Amino acid sequence: MKTIGKIMVFAIILVLIGSTLAAFPQVTQINYDPNPAVPGTTITFLVQLENLDSTTQKDITVSIEDTYPFTVKTDESNPNPKFVGNIQSYGKTLVQFNIYIDPTAENQTYNIPIIVEGKGLESKKKTYHPIIISGKEPIVKIIDVTEEKLLPGEEKEITFTLQNVGTSTAHQVVLEMIEDRTITATGGIIEREITPLGAAAIKVDSINPGEEKTTKLKISVSNNATIKNYTIPIKVSFNNQSGERTETTSYVGLKVFGNSDLDATIKENNNGEIIFELYNKGMGKADFTLVELTSNQATIEKPKQFIGTLNANDVDTIKTKINYTQDNALITMKITYLDSDAKQKTKEITLRTQAKTTTQEGPNWILILIILALIGFGAWKYIIKKKK
């Protein structure tokens, strides 16, 4: 009898324990949108709770435990934990959460912990439920280039800024200047005018989603480079988390420019007319060139003259009549122009004429009269002699 009594007591205890465990509402279904979840985005997460017991479960709360890569986004209307209230016997209810997926999450299945508790329940109940994360790939782009202006014959480091605009980490990122030579019909090779100096490829290591990294590539510009804009192909390659390598080509604009360098000399200066020679000894052209001549020691007939464009290694002339009021007069030439960078610039040049004043250069009437008098006197004496 004693043995039967013990068995009955033990059975009653098991029934009580079983009823206690059954008292917890069960998470019978979950749903999330979008499905699969995408790193760096927020999903709408629905939890279905079901009371599988014959009694009402009171003051039920449900919560999501923050664990990588999940973070519950909360506000006044969306708390965590969320109070559900009472669930009638064999009743169901839906609870909604907004959950942020960490951008560094990989393409795989993660388990999210859901905790249920309520009034009269002895403990919390935590269960784990799978969320599939997918649709995630790295995308690396060149978003900025510094020192895009170059001079012929110059060597310079160009800084490239790379950004991973994708949703997973890009591994073993490499930036490379692509070979871009022209082969002629006869088999000759024409080298490009902008080339890498040293290594043509630079390793950047890994770039996380949204992260920016900079790298530098040293380049050389040919002395014979044409002043113009160049489009340079740059290859960016990287591995995704599975080790698959992706290559993309971006086109970077680089400008080879040269500053103009204007100067002037006096080409001719005679008979009250002066000719100036202007020349551009720089690498860039000068546009809208205007020349203005001034002097305190001479009167200039055409003090302002428009030239237009002076290309590199180009020459032009202007001329004007001039009346000097002082020996070796100084003339100031003011040149206004647009440089190759489209900025207005001004240069002043002072030139010495090496000329005499108009008065001194005119006829010496006293000397002429003396010479004429001597000639007349000689002629008179000659006539007298002949008469005798």
C-alpha positions, 0 to 999 in steps of 0.5 A: 500500500505504501508503494501504491501511495507513493506512486500516486503522489508522484503522478499527481506531482507530474500532472501539476508540473505538466499543467504548469508548463502547459500554462505558458502561451506558445509561439506557434508561428512567426512571420517577417517582411521582407523575407528573406531579411536584408542587412542594413534594413528594418523588418516587420516581425509578427509573433503569433502566441497561442494559449494551448491551456484550458484556462485563461492566461493573464497579463502576458508580455512578450519581448525580443532579446537584442542579440546580433544581428537583431536590434528591436526598434522601440518608441512609445507605441512600440515598446519592448517588452510588449504587454499582450494582456489576457489570452483566453483558453485556446485563444491566439493573438498577434504581436508586432515588432520592428527589428533592425538587421545589422549591416554586417550580418552575413548571408545565413540563418540566424536565430532570434530569441523570443521571451514570454512571461505572464501573471502566475507563471513561475518563470520566463520562457525563451524560445529561438526562431530562425530568420533567413538573411540573404540578398546581400552583396558588396558593391565598391565604387569610387566616389571621390578623386583629389588632385584631378588637375595635372601639369605636363611632365608632372608626377603626383599622387592621386587620392581615390575614395572608395565606398562600399554601397552594398550590404556585405563586406568587400574583402581583398579590395584592389584598385588598378589603373587599366592598361590603355595603349593604342596599337597602330595598323603597322604594329606600333604602340602608342603609349598613353599620356597618363601612366602609373608610376610604380605599382599600377595596382593598390590593395585596400583590404576590406571595406564594410557596408557603408564604409569609406576608405582612401588609397593613393596611386602615383601617376606620371604625365607625359611632357608631350601630354595635350592640354585637355580632359582625359577619361582614365579607366580604373578597375576595382575588384573584390571578393564577397563572403563566399570568395567569389571575385567581382570586377567593376570598371569606373571612369575617372576624369583627370584634367591636364592643364598648363598655365599661360605665361605672357611676355612682350618685346618691342619689335620695331620703333621708327618714324613715330610708329612702334610695334610690340610683339606678344608671345605665350611661353606657357603651356596653356592658352590665354583667351580674351587677351586685352592689351592696354598701353600707358606712359607718362613719357609719351602720347599713345594713339591706340592705348587699348587693343584686343588680341583674342586668343594666344595659344601656347608657343603663339606670337602676335603683334600690335602697333600704334603711333606714338609721340615721345616727350622724353628720351628712352621713354618707359611704356607700361603694358597691362595684359588682361586675359583668361587663363586655362583654368578660366580665371581672369589674370593680369600681367604688367610689363614695363618696356623701354623704347630707346627713342629720342623725343620728337623735337630732337629727332626733327630737322635742325633749322639753324644747321640747315641755314648755316649750310645753305648760307655757306653754299650760297656764299661759295656760289657767289664767289664762284660767279664773281671770279668768272666775271673777272 
